[in-house]
């Protein structure tokens, strides 16, 4: 399935617009990762635990977005955007959204 942040896709024609689709996930922090992150602030560098958690969250949100697009009969999502928001202390939502469409080579 094609996911694009653009509203059009070169070489393809949108033949049907199916509407808004989205996928989200809410994740909480891990105490062990928080401790390592605190230590990392003293010496600098990447907090690999957070990097992995955010990467997994993005993939899960995109997987859910793809599933919703397929359930509407789409083969692509255009205008894809991602956003985050705090849900409660220590928990955040990652939301992926866009427009489900049917593309044909054009």
Rosetta blueprint (number, residue, H / E / L):
1 X L
2 X E
3 X E
4 X L
5 X L
6 X L
7 X L
8 X L
9 X L
10 X L
11 X L
12 X E
13 X E
14 X E
15 X E
16 X E
17 X E
18 X E
19 X E
20 X E
21 X E
22 X E
23 X E
24 X E
25 X E
26 X E
27 X E
28 X E
29 X L
30 X L
31 X H
32 X H
33 X H
34 X H
35 X H
36 X H
37 X H
38 X H
39 X H
40 X H
41 X H
42 X H
43 X H
44 X L
45 X L
46 X L
47 X L
48 X H
49 X H
50 X H
51 X H
52 X H
53 X H
54 X H
55 X H
56 X H
57 X H
58 X H
59 X H
60 X H
61 X H
62 X H
63 X H
64 X H
65 X H
66 X H
67 X H
68 X H
69 X H
70 X H
71 X H
72 X L
73 X L
74 X L
75 X L
76 X E
77 X E
78 X E
79 X E
80 X E
81 X E
82 X E
83 X E
84 X E
85 X E
86 X E
87 X E
88 X E
89 X L
90 X L
91 X E
92 X E
93 X E
94 X E
95 X E
96 X E
97 X E
98 X E
99 X E
100 X E
101 X E
102 X E
103 X E
104 X E
105 X E
106 X L
